[in-house]
């Protein structure tokens, strides 16, 4: 969910991300297709017990990089249109776009990288270390918001009765979380069947923003709305011809219940002339650590039969506490916005707000700083539950597997079930093909390849602008020491 201001904010987040990884390298997010690829150490991001056959050092900058976009209802181009939405957007006027929407539409954007990380064997123990940065964004936009935008754009004005107009847009939410991770991992093969592993992580908070719009209500009792050439009510005409507002009689109001919590050093929520928030910007010189936290990963792998292995893990079980000095709180004006045709400019202002074409409309939210509300706050990471089962064939040369992941993202949990076939004849050569059936509605395939030090992969191949999920993973590493015979397990 976004407007041109949200796009600017995301660019600023990207700048923060880039600046941070230059000084504090990072840890990549997981790739599901890599889970059963024995020669790939990146699968430890999904289960710390799955130690690779040999140690490694990731190449700086291109050591590991992962980016993903996902939604159950919105295609790739839809998401880009929403992120880039502005006052001249018209994507919501498309019947095809409206038909793709559900009552509640979620989207998630994730970006991570692994610039400094390494793993090595010490006897039967496998140790790993990384310093990482991660950024997650989750948003939810109700269909009622796009329906309202479409109505205000003049598509369905013939059905609107402005003498007794009432709309409730519904709930919207946005959460952005960015932090640096410093992790130390450990794995050990207990016996021929059981391997356990874990990782402890110190977290340095870059920033967190949480916007919660509980409701937006628009009510109007207006007479004398100007008509278009077809004789239909057209309040949008006032935007181009403000003098038409003089013929309107009545009143309107916009009531909003919303809150914004931001914990970013160097982020300023700026007030407009009327005292409410209408913009934000970063002061690069004031940027820094805004909070501290900790997290753990735990995992295990067990051979039920010689050819059948099951595994499970829980990832990112942790929190970040954000400092009071880095936190700003804003709330919607509890009195709402009121417009009276007797006040010069009110009707023009009302028309500008309701017909803006912006998904996140700051003028409509009318948020004010809560000068007494700043406080330290705690947020939880998006934890993930992982369950896997694999069956080896042809002397471990071919493996078929099923992987279930449940990630407790905001605003709603995301689950995925992935089936894969893996050819792994050599430690330096692994190929995997996967099929994920939930998030992409069964319309995407995954592919991964390890060839010597190079690893590339995707869980959701890009099949055009209507692709609901897509991601890409790139990794380059230097192998260390010889392959451990004891670690030849799926």
C-alpha positions as a Markdown table, in Angstrom:
| # | Residue | x | y | z |
|---|---|---|---|---|
| 1 | Unk | 0.0 | 0.0 | 0.0 |
| 2 | Unk | 1.5 | 3.3 | -1.0 |
| 3 | Unk | 1.5 | 6.6 | -2.6 |
| 4 | Unk | 4.2 | 8.7 | -4.2 |
| 5 | Unk | 5.2 | 9.5 | -0.6 |
| 6 | Unk | 5.4 | 5.8 | 0.3 |
| 7 | Unk | 7.5 | 5.3 | -2.8 |
| 8 | Unk | 9.9 | 8.0 | -1.7 |
| 9 | Unk | 9.9 | 6.4 | 1.7 |
| 10 | Unk | 10.8 | 3.0 | 0.2 |
| 11 | Unk | 13.6 | 4.6 | -1.7 |
| 12 | Unk | 14.9 | 6.1 | 1.5 |
| 13 | Unk | 14.7 | 2.7 | 3.1 |
| 14 | Unk | 16.7 | 1.4 | 0.2 |
| 15 | Unk | 19.3 | 4.1 | 0.7 |
| 16 | Unk | 19.4 | 3.2 | 4.4 |
| 17 | Unk | 19.8 | -0.5 | 3.4 |
| 18 | Unk | 22.6 | 0.2 | 1.0 |
| 19 | Unk | 24.5 | 2.5 | 3.4 |
| 20 | Unk | 24.2 | -0.1 | 6.1 |
| 21 | Unk | 25.5 | -3.0 | 4.1 |
| 22 | Unk | 28.5 | -1.0 | 3.1 |
| 23 | Unk | 29.5 | -0.8 | 6.8 |
| 24 | Unk | 27.7 | -3.8 | 8.3 |
| 25 | Unk | 27.4 | -6.7 | 5.9 |
| 26 | Unk | 24.4 | -8.9 | 5.8 |
| 27 | Unk | 22.5 | -12.2 | 5.9 |
| 28 | Unk | 20.3 | -13.3 | 3.1 |
| 29 | Unk | 16.8 | -14.7 | 3.5 |
| 30 | Unk | 16.0 | -18.3 | 2.6 |
| 31 | Unk | 15.3 | -20.0 | -0.7 |
| 32 | Unk | 12.9 | -22.9 | -0.4 |
| 33 | Unk | 14.2 | -24.6 | -3.5 |
| 34 | Unk | 17.6 | -25.0 | -1.9 |
| 35 | Unk | 16.4 | -27.0 | 1.1 |
| 36 | Unk | 17.2 | -30.5 | -0.2 |
| 37 | Unk | 20.3 | -29.5 | -2.1 |
| 38 | Unk | 23.0 | -31.2 | -0.1 |
| 39 | Unk | 25.9 | -29.2 | -1.5 |
| 40 | Unk | 24.4 | -25.8 | -0.8 |
| 41 | Unk | 25.2 | -24.1 | 2.5 |
| 42 | Unk | 22.5 | -21.5 | 2.0 |
| 43 | Unk | 19.9 | -24.0 | 3.1 |
| 44 | Unk | 21.1 | -23.5 | 6.7 |
| 45 | Unk | 19.1 | -20.3 | 6.5 |
| 46 | Unk | 16.0 | -22.6 | 6.6 |
| 47 | Unk | 17.4 | -25.1 | 9.1 |
| 48 | Unk | 20.6 | -24.5 | 11.1 |
| 49 | Unk | 21.0 | -28.3 | 11.4 |
| 50 | Unk | 21.5 | -28.8 | 7.7 |
| 51 | Unk | 25.3 | -28.4 | 7.7 |
| 52 | Unk | 27.0 | -28.5 | 4.3 |
| 53 | Unk | 29.6 | -31.0 | 3.3 |
| 54 | Unk | 32.5 | -28.5 | 3.7 |
| 55 | Unk | 33.2 | -25.0 | 5.0 |
| 56 | Unk | 32.9 | -21.8 | 3.0 |
| 57 | Unk | 33.5 | -18.1 | 2.9 |
| 58 | Unk | 31.0 | -16.0 | 1.0 |
| 59 | Unk | 32.3 | -13.4 | -1.4 |
| 60 | Unk | 31.7 | -9.9 | -0.3 |
| 61 | Unk | 28.8 | -8.0 | -2.0 |
| 62 | Unk | 27.8 | -10.9 | -4.2 |
| 63 | Unk | 28.1 | -13.6 | -1.4 |
| 64 | Unk | 24.3 | -13.9 | -1.2 |
| 65 | Unk | 21.5 | -11.6 | -2.2 |
| 66 | Unk | 17.8 | -12.2 | -2.1 |
| 67 | Unk | 14.8 | -10.1 | -3.1 |
| 68 | Unk | 11.1 | -11.1 | -3.2 |
| 69 | Unk | 7.7 | -9.8 | -3.9 |
| 70 | Unk | 4.5 | -11.7 | -3.1 |
| 71 | Unk | 0.7 | -11.4 | -2.9 |
| 72 | Unk | -2.2 | -13.8 | -3.0 |
| 73 | Unk | -4.3 | -11.6 | -5.1 |
| 74 | Unk | -2.2 | -8.9 | -6.8 |
| 75 | Unk | 0.1 | -9.4 | -9.8 |
| 76 | Unk | 3.6 | -8.0 | -10.1 |
| 77 | Unk | 2.5 | -5.1 | -12.2 |
| 78 | Unk | -0.4 | -4.4 | -9.8 |
| 79 | Unk | 2.0 | -4.1 | -6.9 |
| 80 | Unk | 4.3 | -1.8 | -8.8 |
| 81 | Unk | 1.3 | 0.4 | -9.7 |
| 82 | Unk | 0.3 | 0.6 | -6.0 |
| 83 | Unk | 3.8 | 1.4 | -4.8 |
| 84 | Unk | 4.0 | 4.1 | -7.5 |
| 85 | Unk | 0.5 | 5.4 | -7.0 |
| 86 | Unk | 0.0 | 9.1 | -7.2 |
| 87 | Unk | -2.6 | 11.7 | -8.0 |
| 88 | Unk | -2.6 | 10.9 | -11.7 |
| 89 | Unk | -2.8 | 7.1 | -11.3 |
| 90 | Unk | -5.7 | 5.3 | -12.9 |
| 91 | Unk | -4.9 | 1.6 | -12.6 |
| 92 | Unk | -7.9 | 1.1 | -10.3 |
| 93 | Unk | -10.3 | 2.0 | -13.2 |
| 94 | Unk | -9.5 | -1.3 | -14.9 |
| 95 | Unk | -12.2 | -4.0 | -14.5 |
| 96 | Unk | -9.5 | -6.7 | -14.8 |
| 97 | Unk | -7.7 | -5.1 | -11.8 |
| 98 | Unk | -10.9 | -4.9 | -9.7 |
| 99 | Unk | -11.8 | -8.5 | -10.5 |
| 100 | Unk | -8.5 | -9.7 | -9.2 |
| 101 | Unk | -9.0 | -8.2 | -5.8 |
| 102 | Unk | -10.1 | -9.9 | -2.7 |
| 103 | Unk | -11.9 | -8.3 | 0.2 |
| 104 | Unk | -8.5 | -7.9 | 1.9 |
| 105 | Unk | -5.3 | -7.7 | -0.2 |
| 106 | Unk | -1.9 | -8.3 | 1.3 |
| 107 | Unk | 1.5 | -7.8 | -0.3 |
| 108 | Unk | 5.0 | -8.4 | 1.1 |
| 109 | Unk | 8.3 | -7.1 | -0.1 |
| 110 | Unk | 11.6 | -8.5 | 1.3 |
| 111 | Unk | 15.2 | -7.6 | 0.7 |
| 112 | Unk | 18.3 | -9.1 | 2.2 |
| 113 | Unk | 22.0 | -9.7 | 1.5 |
| 114 | Unk | 24.9 | -11.7 | 2.9 |
| 115 | Unk | 28.2 | -9.9 | 2.4 |
| 116 | Unk | 30.3 | -11.3 | 5.3 |
| 117 | Unk | 29.6 | -14.8 | 6.3 |
| 118 | Unk | 31.6 | -18.0 | 6.7 |
| 119 | Unk | 31.3 | -21.6 | 8.0 |
| 120 | Unk | 33.8 | -24.2 | 9.0 |
| 121 | Unk | 34.2 | -27.6 | 10.7 |
| 122 | Unk | 36.0 | -28.1 | 14.0 |
| 123 | Unk | 36.0 | -31.9 | 14.5 |
| 124 | Unk | 32.4 | -33.0 | 14.3 |
| 125 | Unk | 31.1 | -29.5 | 15.0 |
| 126 | Unk | 30.1 | -27.1 | 12.3 |
| 127 | Unk | 30.4 | -23.4 | 13.1 |
| 128 | Unk | 29.1 | -20.5 | 11.1 |
| 129 | Unk | 29.2 | -16.7 | 11.5 |
| 130 | Unk | 27.5 | -13.9 | 9.7 |
| 131 | Unk | 26.8 | -10.2 | 9.9 |
| 132 | Unk | 23.6 | -9.2 | 8.0 |
| 133 | Unk | 21.0 | -6.7 | 7.1 |
| 134 | Unk | 17.3 | -7.5 | 6.4 |
| 135 | Unk | 14.3 | -5.3 | 5.3 |
| 136 | Unk | 10.7 | -6.6 | 5.4 |
| 137 | Unk | 7.6 | -4.7 | 4.3 |
| 138 | Unk | 4.1 | -6.0 | 4.7 |
| 139 | Unk | 0.9 | -4.2 | 3.8 |
| 140 | Unk | -2.8 | -4.8 | 3.6 |
| 141 | Unk | -5.3 | -2.8 | 1.5 |
| 142 | Unk | -9.0 | -3.6 | 1.5 |
| 143 | Unk | -10.9 | -3.8 | -1.8 |
| 144 | Unk | -13.2 | -1.1 | -0.4 |
| 145 | Unk | -10.3 | 1.4 | -0.7 |
| 146 | Unk | -9.9 | 0.7 | -4.5 |
| 147 | Unk | -13.7 | 0.8 | -4.9 |
| 148 | Unk | -13.8 | 4.2 | -3.2 |
| 149 | Unk | -11.0 | 5.5 | -5.4 |
| 150 | Unk | -12.8 | 4.2 | -8.5 |
| 151 | Unk | -16.0 | 5.9 | -7.5 |
| 152 | Unk | -14.3 | 9.1 | -6.8 |
| 153 | Unk | -12.6 | 9.0 | -10.2 |
| 154 | Unk | -16.1 | 9.3 | -11.7 |
| 155 | Unk | -16.5 | 5.7 | -12.8 |
| 156 | Unk | -19.8 | 5.0 | -10.9 |
| 157 | Unk | -21.0 | 8.5 | -10.2 |
| 158 | Unk | -24.4 | 7.8 | -11.6 |
| 159 | Unk | -25.0 | 5.5 | -8.6 |
| 160 | Unk | -24.0 | 8.1 | -6.0 |
| 161 | Unk | -26.5 | 10.1 | -4.0 |
| 162 | Unk | -24.5 | 13.0 | -2.6 |
| 163 | Unk | -27.6 | 14.2 | -0.7 |
| 164 | Unk | -27.1 | 11.2 | 1.7 |
| 165 | Unk | -23.6 | 9.8 | 0.9 |
| 166 | Unk | -21.8 | 7.4 | 3.3 |
| 167 | Unk | -18.8 | 5.2 | 2.7 |
| 168 | Unk | -16.6 | 3.2 | 5.1 |
| 169 | Unk | -13.3 | 2.4 | 3.4 |
| 170 | Unk | -12.2 | -0.2 | 5.9 |
| 171 | Unk | -8.9 | -1.2 | 7.4 |
| 172 | Unk | -5.4 | -0.6 | 6.0 |
| 173 | Unk | -2.0 | -1.4 | 7.5 |
| 174 | Unk | 1.6 | -1.0 | 6.7 |
| 175 | Unk | 4.7 | -2.3 | 8.6 |
| 176 | Unk | 8.4 | -1.8 | 7.6 |
| 177 | Unk | 11.2 | -3.5 | 9.6 |
| 178 | Unk | 14.9 | -3.1 | 9.0 |
| 179 | Unk | 17.7 | -4.4 | 11.1 |
| 180 | Unk | 21.3 | -5.7 | 11.2 |
| 181 | Unk | 21.9 | -9.2 | 12.4 |
| 182 | Unk | 25.1 | -10.6 | 13.9 |
| 183 | Unk | 24.8 | -14.4 | 14.1 |
| 184 | Unk | 26.8 | -17.3 | 15.5 |
| 185 | Unk | 25.6 | -20.8 | 14.4 |
| 186 | Unk | 26.4 | -24.3 | 15.6 |
| 187 | Unk | 25.5 | -27.8 | 14.2 |
| 188 | Unk | 26.5 | -31.3 | 15.3 |
| 189 | Unk | 25.7 | -34.8 | 14.1 |
| 190 | Unk | 24.8 | -36.6 | 17.3 |
| 191 | Unk | 24.8 | -40.0 | 15.6 |
| 192 | Unk | 24.1 | -41.6 | 12.3 |
| 193 | Unk | 20.5 | -40.5 | 12.3 |
| 194 | Unk | 20.2 | -37.3 | 14.3 |
| 195 | Unk | 21.7 | -33.9 | 13.6 |
| 196 | Unk | 20.9 | -30.7 | 15.6 |
| 197 | Unk | 21.7 | -27.1 | 15.1 |
| 198 | Unk | 21.1 | -23.6 | 16.3 |
| 199 | Unk | 22.0 | -20.0 | 15.9 |
| 200 | Unk | 22.0 | -17.0 | 18.3 |
| 201 | Unk | 21.7 | -13.5 | 16.9 |
| 202 | Unk | 22.3 | -10.1 | 18.2 |
| 203 | Unk | 20.1 | -7.5 | 16.4 |
| 204 | Unk | 20.8 | -3.8 | 15.8 |
| 205 | Unk | 17.6 | -2.0 | 14.8 |
| 206 | Unk | 17.8 | 0.3 | 11.8 |
| 207 | Unk | 14.2 | 1.2 | 12.0 |
| 208 | Unk | 10.6 | 0.2 | 12.2 |
| 209 | Unk | 7.4 | 1.9 | 11.0 |
| 210 | Unk | 3.9 | 0.7 | 11.8 |
| 211 | Unk | 0.8 | 2.4 | 10.3 |
| 212 | Unk | -2.6 | 1.1 | 11.4 |
| 213 | Unk | -5.7 | 2.6 | 9.8 |
| 214 | Unk | -8.6 | 1.1 | 11.6 |
| 215 | Unk | -11.3 | 2.9 | 9.6 |
| 216 | Unk | -12.0 | 5.8 | 7.3 |
| 217 | Unk | -15.6 | 7.1 | 7.1 |
| 218 | Unk | -16.7 | 9.6 | 4.5 |
| 219 | Unk | -20.2 | 11.2 | 4.9 |
| 220 | Unk | -21.8 | 14.0 | 2.9 |
| 221 | Unk | -25.2 | 15.8 | 2.7 |
| 222 | Unk | -24.6 | 17.9 | -0.4 |
| 223 | Unk | -26.9 | 19.5 | -2.9 |
| 224 | Unk | -26.0 | 21.2 | -6.2 |
| 225 | Unk | -23.2 | 18.9 | -7.3 |
| 226 | Unk | -22.1 | 19.9 | -10.8 |
| 227 | Unk | -23.0 | 17.5 | -13.6 |
| 228 | Unk | -20.9 | 16.1 | -16.4 |
| 229 | Unk | -21.8 | 16.1 | -20.1 |
| 230 | Unk | -24.0 | 13.0 | -19.5 |
| 231 | Unk | -25.9 | 14.7 | -16.7 |
| 232 | Unk | -24.2 | 12.6 | -14.0 |
| 233 | Unk | -23.0 | 14.0 | -10.7 |
| 234 | Unk | -19.3 | 14.9 | -10.9 |
| 235 | Unk | -17.6 | 16.2 | -7.8 |
| 236 | Unk | -14.2 | 15.7 | -9.4 |
| 237 | Unk | -15.0 | 18.6 | -11.7 |
| 238 | Unk | -14.5 | 21.0 | -8.8 |
| 239 | Unk | -10.8 | 20.1 | -8.8 |
| 240 | Unk | -10.4 | 21.6 | -12.3 |
| 241 | Unk | -13.0 | 24.3 | -11.8 |
| 242 | Unk | -13.0 | 25.5 | -8.1 |
| 243 | Unk | -15.6 | 28.2 | -8.9 |
| 244 | Unk | -18.2 | 25.3 | -9.2 |
| 245 | Unk | -17.9 | 24.8 | -5.5 |
| 246 | Unk | -19.9 | 28.0 | -5.0 |
| 247 | Unk | -23.1 | 26.3 | -6.2 |
| 248 | Unk | -22.9 | 23.4 | -3.6 |
| 249 | Unk | -24.9 | 23.6 | -0.5 |
| 250 | Unk | -24.5 | 21.3 | 2.6 |
| 251 | Unk | -21.7 | 19.7 | 4.5 |
| 252 | Unk | -19.4 | 16.7 | 4.6 |
| 253 | Unk | -17.0 | 15.1 | 7.0 |
| 254 | Unk | -14.2 | 12.5 | 7.0 |
| 255 | Unk | -13.7 | 10.6 | 10.2 |
| 256 | Unk | -10.5 | 8.5 | 10.6 |
| 257 | Unk | -9.2 | 6.2 | 13.3 |
| 258 | Unk | -5.5 | 5.6 | 12.7 |
| 259 | Unk | -2.1 | 5.6 | 14.4 |
| 260 | Unk | 1.5 | 5.7 | 13.2 |
| 261 | Unk | 4.5 | 4.5 | 15.2 |
| 262 | Unk | 8.0 | 5.2 | 13.8 |
| 263 | Unk | 11.3 | 4.3 | 15.3 |
| 264 | Unk | 14.0 | 5.6 | 12.9 |
| 265 | Unk | 16.9 | 7.8 | 13.8 |
| 266 | Unk | 17.0 | 10.7 | 11.4 |
| 267 | Unk | 13.4 | 10.3 | 10.2 |
| 268 | Unk | 11.3 | 13.5 | 10.5 |
| 269 | Unk | 7.6 | 13.5 | 10.3 |
| 270 | Unk | 6.9 | 17.0 | 8.9 |
| 271 | Unk | 3.9 | 19.1 | 9.7 |
| 272 | Unk | 2.0 | 21.1 | 7.1 |
| 273 | Unk | 0.6 | 24.5 | 7.5 |
| 274 | Unk | -2.5 | 23.1 | 9.2 |
| 275 | Unk | -0.4 | 21.2 | 11.8 |
| 276 | Unk | -0.9 | 17.7 | 10.5 |
| 277 | Unk | 1.6 | 15.3 | 8.9 |
| 278 | Unk | 2.0 | 15.8 | 5.2 |
| 279 | Unk | 5.5 | 14.5 | 4.5 |
| 280 | Unk | 8.6 | 12.9 | 5.9 |
| 281 | Unk | 12.3 | 13.0 | 5.2 |
| 282 | Unk | 15.6 | 11.6 | 6.4 |
| 283 | Unk | 18.5 | 13.5 | 7.8 |
| 284 | Unk | 21.5 | 11.3 | 6.8 |
| 285 | Unk | 23.7 | 12.8 | 9.5 |
| 286 | Unk | 21.4 | 11.7 | 12.3 |
| 287 | Unk | 21.0 | 8.1 | 11.1 |
| 288 | Unk | 22.1 | 5.4 | 13.5 |
| 289 | Unk | 21.0 | 2.5 | 15.6 |
| 290 | Unk | 17.4 | 2.9 | 16.8 |
| 291 | Unk | 17.1 | -0.2 | 18.9 |
| 292 | Unk | 18.6 | -3.5 | 20.1 |
| 293 | Unk | 17.3 | -7.1 | 20.2 |
| 294 | Unk | 18.1 | -10.8 | 20.1 |
| 295 | Unk | 16.8 | -13.9 | 18.3 |
| 296 | Unk | 17.5 | -17.6 | 17.9 |
| 297 | Unk | 17.1 | -20.2 | 15.2 |
| 298 | Unk | 16.7 | -23.9 | 16.2 |
| 299 | Unk | 16.6 | -27.0 | 13.9 |
| 300 | Unk | 17.0 | -30.7 | 13.7 |
| 301 | Unk | 17.2 | -33.5 | 11.1 |
| 302 | Unk | 16.4 | -37.2 | 11.7 |
| 303 | Unk | 16.8 | -40.2 | 9.4 |
| 304 | Unk | 13.6 | -42.3 | 10.0 |
| 305 | Unk | 14.9 | -44.9 | 7.4 |
| 306 | Unk | 18.0 | -45.2 | 5.4 |
| 307 | Unk | 16.4 | -43.3 | 2.5 |
| 308 | Unk | 13.8 | -41.2 | 4.4 |
| 309 | Unk | 14.8 | -38.1 | 6.4 |
| 310 | Unk | 12.5 | -35.6 | 8.2 |
| 311 | Unk | 13.5 | -32.2 | 9.6 |
| 312 | Unk | 12.1 | -29.2 | 11.4 |
| 313 | Unk | 13.2 | -25.7 | 12.4 |
| 314 | Unk | 12.0 | -22.5 | 13.9 |
| 315 | Unk | 13.6 | -19.3 | 12.7 |
| 316 | Unk | 13.9 | -15.7 | 13.8 |
| 317 | Unk | 12.4 | -16.3 | 17.3 |
| 318 | Unk | 13.2 | -12.9 | 18.7 |
| 319 | Unk | 12.5 | -9.2 | 19.2 |
| 320 | Unk | 13.8 | -5.7 | 18.9 |
| 321 | Unk | 13.4 | -3.0 | 21.6 |
| 322 | Unk | 13.2 | 0.5 | 20.0 |
| 323 | Unk | 14.5 | 3.5 | 22.0 |
| 324 | Unk | 12.2 | 6.3 | 23.2 |
| 325 | Unk | 14.5 | 8.9 | 21.6 |
| 326 | Unk | 14.2 | 7.3 | 18.2 |
| 327 | Unk | 10.4 | 6.9 | 18.3 |
| 328 | Unk | 7.7 | 9.3 | 17.0 |
| 329 | Unk | 4.0 | 8.7 | 17.5 |
| 330 | Unk | 1.2 | 10.3 | 15.4 |
| 331 | Unk | -2.6 | 9.8 | 15.5 |
| 332 | Unk | -5.5 | 10.8 | 13.3 |
| 333 | Unk | -7.4 | 13.9 | 14.4 |
| 334 | Unk | -10.2 | 12.5 | 16.6 |
| 335 | Unk | -12.5 | 15.3 | 15.6 |
| 336 | Unk | -12.3 | 14.4 | 12.0 |
| 337 | Unk | -12.3 | 16.7 | 8.9 |
| 338 | Unk | -15.4 | 18.8 | 8.5 |
| 339 | Unk | -16.4 | 20.7 | 5.4 |
| 340 | Unk | -19.1 | 23.4 | 5.2 |
| 341 | Unk | -20.2 | 25.0 | 1.9 |
| 342 | Unk | -20.5 | 28.3 | 3.8 |
| 343 | Unk | -16.7 | 28.3 | 4.3 |
| 344 | Unk | -14.8 | 29.5 | 1.2 |
| 345 | Unk | -12.7 | 26.7 | -0.2 |
| 346 | Unk | -14.1 | 23.9 | 1.8 |
| 347 | Unk | -15.9 | 22.1 | -1.0 |
| 348 | Unk | -12.8 | 22.4 | -3.3 |
| 349 | Unk | -10.6 | 21.0 | -0.5 |
| 350 | Unk | -13.1 | 18.1 | 0.0 |
| 351 | Unk | -13.1 | 17.3 | -3.7 |
| 352 | Unk | -9.3 | 17.3 | -3.9 |
| 353 | Unk | -9.1 | 14.9 | -0.9 |
| 354 | Unk | -11.6 | 12.3 | -2.0 |
| 355 | Unk | -10.6 | 12.3 | -5.7 |
| 356 | Unk | -6.8 | 12.2 | -5.1 |
| 357 | Unk | -6.3 | 8.7 | -6.6 |
| 358 | Unk | -3.8 | 7.9 | -3.8 |
| 359 | Unk | -4.0 | 4.6 | -1.8 |
| 360 | Unk | -2.3 | 6.2 | 1.2 |
| 361 | Unk | -3.8 | 9.7 | 1.4 |
| 362 | Unk | -2.2 | 11.8 | 4.1 |
| 363 | Unk | -4.7 | 14.6 | 3.6 |
| 364 | Unk | -7.5 | 12.2 | 4.3 |
| 365 | Unk | -5.7 | 10.6 | 7.3 |
| 366 | Unk | -5.1 | 14.1 | 8.8 |
| 367 | Unk | -2.6 | 12.7 | 11.4 |
| 368 | Unk | -1.2 | 14.9 | 14.1 |
| 369 | Unk | 2.0 | 14.4 | 16.2 |
| 370 | Unk | 1.4 | 13.0 | 19.7 |
| 371 | Unk | 4.1 | 15.0 | 21.5 |
| 372 | Unk | 3.4 | 13.2 | 24.8 |
| 373 | Unk | 3.1 | 9.7 | 23.3 |
| 374 | Unk | 6.8 | 9.0 | 22.4 |
| 375 | Unk | 7.9 | 5.9 | 24.3 |
| 376 | Unk | 10.2 | 2.9 | 24.0 |
| 377 | Unk | 8.5 | 0.0 | 22.1 |
| 378 | Unk | 9.1 | -3.6 | 21.3 |
| 379 | Unk | 8.4 | -5.4 | 18.0 |
| 380 | Unk | 8.7 | -9.1 | 17.2 |
| 381 | Unk | 10.5 | -10.6 | 14.2 |
| 382 | Unk | 8.6 | -12.5 | 11.5 |
| 383 | Unk | 9.3 | -16.0 | 12.8 |
| 384 | Unk | 9.1 | -19.0 | 10.5 |
| 385 | Unk | 8.2 | -22.7 | 11.1 |
| 386 | Unk | 9.8 | -25.2 | 8.8 |
| 387 | Unk | 8.9 | -28.9 | 8.3 |
| 388 | Unk | 10.6 | -31.0 | 5.6 |
| 389 | Unk | 10.6 | -34.7 | 4.4 |
| 390 | Unk | 12.9 | -36.1 | 1.7 |
| 391 | Unk | 13.3 | -39.5 | 0.1 |
| 392 | Unk | 16.6 | -40.4 | -1.5 |
| 393 | Unk | 16.8 | -42.6 | -4.6 |
| 394 | Unk | 19.6 | -44.0 | -6.8 |
| 395 | Unk | 22.2 | -44.0 | -4.0 |
| 396 | Unk | 21.4 | -40.5 | -2.9 |
| 397 | Unk | 21.9 | -39.2 | -6.4 |
| 398 | Unk | 18.2 | -38.1 | -6.8 |
| 399 | Unk | 16.1 | -36.8 | -3.9 |
| 400 | Unk | 12.4 | -35.9 | -3.9 |
| 401 | Unk | 11.1 | -33.8 | -1.0 |
| 402 | Unk | 8.2 | -31.8 | 0.4 |
| 403 | Unk | 8.7 | -28.6 | 2.5 |
| 404 | Unk | 6.2 | -26.7 | 4.5 |
| 405 | Unk | 7.0 | -23.2 | 5.7 |
| 406 | Unk | 4.8 | -20.9 | 7.8 |
| 407 | Unk | 6.1 | -17.3 | 8.1 |
| 408 | Unk | 4.3 | -15.1 | 10.7 |
| 409 | Unk | 4.4 | -12.0 | 8.6 |
| 410 | Unk | 2.5 | -8.8 | 9.1 |
| 411 | Unk | -0.4 | -8.2 | 8.7 |
| 412 | Unk | -1.2 | -11.9 | 8.1 |
| 413 | Unk | 0.7 | -15.2 | 8.2 |
| 414 | Unk | 2.0 | -16.6 | 4.9 |
| 415 | Unk | 2.2 | -20.4 | 4.4 |
| 416 | Unk | 3.7 | -22.3 | 1.5 |
| 417 | Unk | 3.9 | -26.0 | 0.5 |
| 418 | Unk | 6.8 | -26.8 | -1.9 |
| 419 | Unk | 7.5 | -30.0 | -3.7 |
| 420 | Unk | 10.9 | -30.5 | -5.3 |
| 421 | Unk | 13.1 | -32.9 | -7.2 |
| 422 | Unk | 16.9 | -32.6 | -6.7 |
| 423 | Unk | 19.8 | -34.1 | -8.6 |
| 424 | Unk | 22.9 | -34.0 | -6.5 |
| 425 | Unk | 25.6 | -36.2 | -7.9 |
| 426 | Unk | 28.5 | -34.1 | -6.7 |
| 427 | Unk | 29.0 | -31.6 | -3.9 |
| 428 | Unk | 30.0 | -29.0 | -6.5 |
| 429 | Unk | 27.0 | -29.7 | -8.8 |
| 430 | Unk | 23.3 | -29.7 | -7.6 |
| 431 | Unk | 20.2 | -29.0 | -9.6 |
| 432 | Unk | 16.7 | -28.6 | -8.2 |
| 433 | Unk | 13.2 | -28.0 | -9.6 |
| 434 | Unk | 10.4 | -27.1 | -7.3 |
| 435 | Unk | 6.7 | -26.4 | -7.4 |
| 436 | Unk | 5.1 | -24.1 | -4.8 |
| 437 | Unk | 1.3 | -24.4 | -4.7 |
| 438 | Unk | -0.1 | -21.8 | -2.2 |
| 439 | Unk | 1.3 | -18.3 | -2.6 |
| 440 | Unk | 1.4 | -18.3 | -6.4 |
| 441 | Unk | -1.9 | -20.1 | -6.7 |
| 442 | Unk | 0.0 | -23.0 | -8.3 |
| 443 | Unk | 1.1 | -20.9 | -11.2 |
| 444 | Unk | 4.8 | -20.8 | -10.7 |
| 445 | Unk | 7.9 | -23.0 | -10.7 |
| 446 | Unk | 11.2 | -22.8 | -8.9 |
| 447 | Unk | 14.7 | -23.6 | -10.2 |
| 448 | Unk | 18.1 | -23.6 | -8.5 |
| 449 | Unk | 21.6 | -24.5 | -9.7 |
| 450 | Unk | 24.9 | -24.9 | -7.8 |
| 451 | Unk | 27.9 | -25.1 | -10.1 |
| 452 | Unk | 31.2 | -24.9 | -8.3 |
| 453 | Unk | 31.2 | -21.6 | -6.3 |
| 454 | Unk | 28.2 | -20.1 | -8.0 |
| 455 | Unk | 24.6 | -20.6 | -6.8 |
| 456 | Unk | 21.5 | -19.1 | -8.4 |
| 457 | Unk | 17.9 | -19.8 | -7.8 |
| 458 | Unk | 14.3 | -18.8 | -7.6 |
| 459 | Unk | 11.2 | -20.2 | -5.9 |
| 460 | Unk | 8.8 | -18.4 | -8.1 |
| 461 | Unk | 9.9 | -17.9 | -11.7 |
| 462 | Unk | 8.7 | -14.7 | -13.4 |
| 463 | Unk | 6.0 | -15.3 | -16.0 |
| 464 | Unk | 4.9 | -11.8 | -16.8 |
| 465 | Unk | 3.1 | -8.9 | -15.2 |
| 466 | Unk | 0.4 | -11.1 | -13.6 |
| 467 | Unk | 2.9 | -13.1 | -11.6 |
| 468 | Unk | 1.8 | -13.0 | -8.0 |
| 469 | Unk | 5.1 | -14.1 | -6.5 |
| 470 | Unk | 8.6 | -13.7 | -7.7 |
| 471 | Unk | 12.0 | -13.8 | -6.1 |
| 472 | Unk | 15.7 | -14.2 | -7.0 |
| 473 | Unk | 18.7 | -15.5 | -5.1 |
| 474 | Unk | 22.4 | -15.1 | -6.1 |
| 475 | Unk | 25.4 | -16.4 | -4.1 |
| 476 | Unk | 29.1 | -16.9 | -4.7 |
| 477 | Unk | 31.4 | -18.5 | -2.2 |
| 478 | Unk | 34.8 | -20.0 | -1.7 |
| 479 | Unk | 34.8 | -23.7 | -0.5 |
| 480 | Unk | 37.0 | -24.6 | 2.5 |
| 481 | Unk | 38.7 | -27.9 | 3.4 |
| 482 | Unk | 37.6 | -31.3 | 2.2 |
| 483 | Unk | 34.1 | -32.7 | 2.2 |
| 484 | Unk | 33.1 | -34.4 | 5.4 |
| 485 | Unk | 32.0 | -38.0 | 4.8 |
| 486 | Unk | 30.0 | -37.9 | 8.0 |
| 487 | Unk | 27.7 | -35.2 | 6.5 |
| 488 | Unk | 26.4 | -37.1 | 3.5 |
| 489 | Unk | 22.8 | -36.8 | 4.4 |
| 490 | Unk | 19.9 | -35.0 | 2.7 |
